[in-house]
């Protein structure tokens, strides 16, 4: 490894803020790309969103009560009933009718088909949907084919498209399928031809649900109520009407058309397909679908959040631990609130759950285990029984001169004694070692703490100031072990301790600290 890289690596490794920020950033970057956490971010914002009032669209459902009240064949309503519904919508002046019902051929009488065709033609703005069917070729390959409505009905309609949505949890607006446009896209481009002219129908668009309760947020009524005139005249005037089923269970010859949505995570029932289509259609017309923040910006946000968390937590790390925990909770909550508000109002979303929950927790754990070091300019190492009084006097005199020095008898927090000492050596600019005759003799023991402190200071390339007390000299024949650490110590400029001229000694020591 080149020397410059090794030096920078050691600096980062020994600098707690950089080390903790890098670890937290790595956790954050991994968490935003973790799909379950990304989905959780999207789902929570959807669930907590206040309801939006939709005034230009109405849903017309047929359900079990409809099948009991009106003629049907094993769950399929007579097509003359659909013709009557369309005639009522035409009479009221509906803006567009989106029919989430598939009409194939040879299912009913020619008279019923003709009545439906005529009603679709008269209404003039009906969008129909096709249906898909799986087939197995040669017993192995599964092929899905899209079938349009029967030709005569298709010719009378304004347009048609597929109505396929994701088979998992519905979070995105569908794109093309089997070379066919999504019927919602067809409806939107018929209503507002210029609005989506430059838009790619296959772009990733995330559904912006209009109600946090999972009921879609749309006004609705039932098929049988419309036909029995229980819905007041003019109710559909100028509105987009979407017709579809809302069956609680499968019926014979009828397909269940409900889908899992983000709200199901929080206990809501699956949503009818027609509500999902209505949401997608309004998203396109209002241009308020959700956009996912590009990954590069999400990674950058995770990096910035790591730096902010570690910085804030380090500022609080020497305060009471309860304050540090409250700071972490507040930070995580603030990120959640800001991210959710951005999704609600600016229609951008990102995978904030990972950084808010995981990354913040990791940053808290890292700072808890290695709190911010005090801004000591010097670390004073000494032999307690011989030089403790002198060390305290030097530390107090340095403080009077505006220099804060670390001395273990006063400065250590609760925690592991050895780890804190080594961290404080790393934080200090200068390592002061008080030596007196025989104070280095015990360094022959590899577990001696003065030796460990000196070794760590040398390893971290600290400036060392030996303070020689009571006539200590490195040329003494006894009491100085033949160790590489002692040999390295001799290379540093020492300072003689003086009781008689203590002020002069302290002035010289302060001068050396200013040069460090």
N, C-alpha and C positions, 0 to 999 in steps of 0.2 A: 504494500500500500504506500503511495507517495507520501512524503513527509507532511505536506500541506494538508492533505486529506486527513491524515492521522491526527494532526493538530486540531483541525476543526471538529473531527469526530469526538475527540476527547473533550473539547470545550462544550459541545452539545450534551455529551453524556454527563458531564460534571455540572452542567447548568440545569437546575431542577425545572425552571420555567420552560426552557426549550424541550427538555426531555418529556415532561408531562404533556406539553402541548402537542408534540408529535404523536405520542401514544393516543391521546384523546382524538386527534385528527384522524388517525388511522381507523379507530373504532367508528368514528362518524362517517367516514367515506364508505366503509363496509356496510354500515347500517342503512344508508340511503339507497344502496343497491339491493338490499334484501327485500324481496317482493312482499312477503307477509307484512312487514312493517310499513312498506309503502302503501299497501292496500289499507292498512289500519288508519294511516294518516288521512287518506281520501274518505274512508267510511265515517270516521269520527266527525269530520267537518260536515259531511252530508247530514249526519244524524242530528247535529246541534244547530243546523241552519234554521233560522226563522222562516215561517211559511211565506211564500210569495203569492199574491193574489193574481190569478190568471183570469182575465175577463173576455178574451177573444177566442176561447176554445171550450168546447163542451164534449164530454164523453157520454155515449149512449151504450149502456150495457144490456146484454141479455144473459140471464143466469137461470138457476133452477126454477125460480118462481115464473120466469118467462116461459120456460118449457111446459110448466103446468098450466099456464093461462092461455097459451096460444097453440095452434096446431103445429105438430112437428113429427118428423119421422126418425125415431131413435136419436133424438137430440139435434136434428137438423131442422131448422125452421122452414116452413113453406116459403118459397121465393116470392109469392104474392105479398107476403107480409113485409119483406124487404122493399118491394115496390111501393107499398103503402107508406112505409117510413120515408123513402126518398121523395115521394110526392108531398109529404108533409114538410120536409126540409126545403123543397123547392118553393112551396107556398110561403114559408116563413122567410125565404131569402137567405139561406145559408151561403156563406162565402165559398166553402169547399167541403166535400165529404170524403173522408178517408175511411175506406171499408176494410177493416182487418178481418175479413171473412173470405175464405177461398171458395169460388164458385167453379166447379168442374162441369163436365158435360154428362148427359144421360143420367142425371140423378132425379129429375122431376119431370113433370109433364111439359110438352112444348108450349102450352098456354102459359104456364107459370114462368117459363124461361122468357117468353116473349113479353110478358108483363114487366119482368125485371129489366130486360133490355130497353124497353121503351121508357121506363122510369129513369134509368141511368142516362139515357140520351136526353131526356127532357131536363133533368137536373143540370147537365152540362159541365159539371166540375167534380166528377167522381174519380178518385184514385183507388185502384184495386190492387190486391196482393196475389202473388203466386205462392205455391207451396213446394216444398222439397220432399224428395223421396229417396231413400237409400236402396241400393240394389247390390247384390253380390255377384261378381263375375268370376266364373271358373272356381267358385267356392272359396276364393281367397280375398280378392280385392273388393273393397267397399266403395261404391261410386254413388255420389249424391247428385241428383239431377233436379233442376228447378222446372216446375211446370206452370205456365201462365193460366189465367182464367180461360174459359172456352171462347173461341174466336169471335163469335157474334157479340158476346158481351164485351169483350176486349175492344172491339171496333167502336162500341158506343161510349166507352169510358174516355176520360181525359188523359189517362196514363196508368201505368202499372209498374210494379217492381217487387223485389223480394221483401219478406218481412222477417228474415233470420236475425236473431240476436245471439250473443255469446251464450254458450251452453253452461258456463260456470256462473260466476256472479256478474250481473250486467252492470258494467261501469263505463263502457264506451259506446259511441254512436257507430252503428254498423257501416261498413263500406260496401263495395261491389261484392257480388256473390254469384258464382257461375255465370260470369260475364253480364250480369244484370245489375242495374242500379237498385239501391235501397229505396223502397217505396216512399219513405219519408223524404228522401232527397228529391224524388220526383215531385212530391207534393210541394216542397219548399220552392223548387225552381219554377213550378207553375204559378205559385202565389207571388213570388218576388223574383222574376227572371234575372234582373241585374244584380241582385244582392250577392248571389253566390257564383257569379259568372267567372271570376278569377280564382275560385276556391277548388282545391283538389278533393273530390268526394272520398278518397281513400286516405286522407290525412288522419292522423290519430286525434280524435276528438273525444273528450271525456264528458260524460253526461253531467249536466248541472241540474240536479233534482230540485224541484221548486218547493218541496215541503220536507222538513226534518222529521215528520212523523211517519213517512213512508207511504202516504196515501196519494202521492202525486201532486196534490195541490190544485186539482182541476174540479170544476163544477161537473156534476154528472146527473143522469136520470136513467130510468129503465125503459127498455124497448116497449114493454106493454103499456107503460104510462103514456108514452108518446102516441101510440095508436088509439088509446082510449080517451085521448084529449084531456088527460090529467095534467099535461104540461101546457101552460098558457100560450095562446097564439103570440107569434112574434118572438118567442123565447130564443130561437136560433138565428135571428136576423143578424147578418153580417159576421157570423161566427164560423170558425172552423169546427166541424163536427166529426168526431172519430167514433166509429161504431165497432164494437168488439165484444167478446164474451168474458164473463167473469164467473166461471164455474168452479165450485169448490172441489169437485172431484171429476174424474173422467166419466164421460157419458158414452153410451154405445154410439159408434160412428161419429163421435165428436172428439176433437183433440183438446187435451188440457193445455191451456195457454197462459200459464202463470210462471214467473221466473224469479229466481233468487236475486235480491238486490243488496246493496250495502246495509239496508235497514234490517235485513234478516239476522245480521250479526247481533242486533240488539233486541231481538224477539219479535220483530214485525213479520207478518205473513208474506209469502211471495206476492209479487205485483203482477197484475194482469198485463199481458203483452201490449194491449192497446194503450195503457197508461205510459208504458215505456216509449212506444212510438210517439205518443203525444208530447212527452218530455223532449225527445230528440227533435221533433218538428219545431217546437217553440224555441229550443236552443238554436237551431239553424236560422229561424226567422228573426230572433232577437240578437243573434250573433253573440250569445253569452255562454256558449259551451266552455268547458274548462280546458285549459292548456297545461300540460305538464312542463315544469321548469326543466330546461336541458340539463343533462347529467353533469356537464362541466360546471355549470353554475351551482348545482346542488353540492358537488364536491367542494367548490370554493366556499359555499356557505357553511358546510360542515367544518372546514378548516378555520374559518373566522370564528365560528361558535366555539371551537376548541380553545382558541387563544383567549377569547373573552371569558369563558368559564374558568380556565386555569388562572387567568389574571385576577378575576373577581374573588375566586376562592382563596388565592394566595393572600390577597389583601385582608381577608377575614380569618386566615388560618391561625393567627395568634390571638384571635378573639375567643370568647367562649364557644365551645363546639356546637351548642344549640344555635348560635347565630350563623355558623357555617352551614348547618343543615337547612335553616330557614332560607339562607341565601341560595342554596341549590334548588330548593322547592320553588322559590320565587322565580329564579332564572328559567327553570323548566316550564313553569306555568306561563311565563311571559312569552317564551318562544311558541308555545302551543297557541296562545290567544292571537298573537300576531299572524301566525301562519294560517289559522282558521279564518281570520278576518280578510286576509289577502285572497283566500279561496272564495269567500262569499262575495266580495265586492270588486276585486280586480280579475277574478276568474283564472288565476294561476294557482297551481297546487304543486307541492313537492313533498317528499317523504320525510316530514318533520318528526315523526314519532321516534325514529331511531336516535337522532341527535338529542331530542328533548328527554327521552327516557334513558337510553343506554349511554350516550356520550356524556351527558351531564353527570350520570352516576359514576362513570369511570373517572371523570375529572375530579369529582368529589373524593373518591377513594384514593386517588393518586396524591392529591394535596393533603388529605387527612394523614396519610402515611409519611409524607415528606413536606411539612409546612414550610412556608416562606422563612428564609433565614433572616435574622436581624442584620441590619447594615453595619456589621462590625468591620472596621478597617483592619483590625489586627486580632490574631488569635494568640493568647499568651499561654505557653506551655511551661510547666515548672514542676519541680519535685516538691510535693506538698509540705512534708515535714521540714525541709530545709529552706525553701524559698517561697512558701505560701504568703507570708506577711509582705514580702517585697512585691510579689505579683499583685496583691490587692492594692498596695500603695501606688504602684505604677498604673494600674487600670483606673484608679480614682483620679490620679493626676492627669492622665490622658483625657478623661471625660471632662475635667475642668478646662482643658484646652480645646475642647470640641471634637475629640476623637473617641469614638466608642469602640472599646476592645472587649473581646469575648474572654471570660474567665469562668471556668466550669462551676465554681462554688456559688456563683450568683446567677449565671445566665442560662443554665439548662432548664428546659421544660420537662414535664412528665413524659416518659417514654423510654426507649432503649438508650441507655447511657452511651454505649460505644458508637452506635449509628449516629446519634446527634453530634457527638464530638467530631467524627469524620466529616459530617456535612458542614459543620461550622468552619472547619479548616478549609474546605473547598470554597466557602463563601467569602472568607477573609482575603484581603489583598496581601497582607503581610503576616508571616509566622514569626512570632517573638519567642525565643527559647532562652529561659533564664538558666544559666549553668553556674555551678559553684564546685569547689573541689569535691570529688567523689560522687557528684550528682549524676554523672554518666556511667558510673561503674556498673550499675544494675542493667545497663543496656545490653549486656551479654546475654541476658534472658530474652529470648525472642518474643515472649508475651508481655514484656515491659511496656507500659502505656506511653512513657516518654519516647521510647524507640518507635512505637507504632505511630504516634503523632508526627514525629520527625520524618518517618518513612512516607507517610501520606502527604505531608507538605512537599517533600522532594518529588514525589510521583506527580503531583499537581502543579509542579513548576512554580511554587510560591517563592516570593522574595523572603529570605530568612535573615533575621537580625538576632545574632547571639548576644545576650547580655551577660557579661562575665562579672561574677560577684565573688567577693571575698578572696580576691587574688587569683582567681581561676586563670589558667593559661593552657592553650592547646599543646604546648611543648612539654607539659608535665610528663614525667616518666611513669607515673602511676595514676590509676583511676580513669584512664581513657582507653576504652576497648579498641581493638583493631578491627573496625567495621567499615564497610563502604559508605554507610550513612554518615559516620563520623568524619570520614575523609572528605565527603562532599560538604559537610557543615563547615569545615575549616576554610573553604574557599570564599565564604561570605564575610563581609566586613562586620566585625564585632564592635561592641560598645561597652566600655567599662562602667560598672555600676558604682555610684558614689553616694555615701550617706552624708558626707561633709558638704558636698556641693550637689545636693539632690536637684535643685532648680536648674543648675547648669547641665546636669545629666539629662533631665527631662527636655530641656530645650534642644539638645543634640538629638535625642530620640524623636521628638516631634519633627525636627528638620528632616530626618531620614524618612519618616512617614509621608511628609509632603512630597518627597521625591519619588515615592513608590507609585 
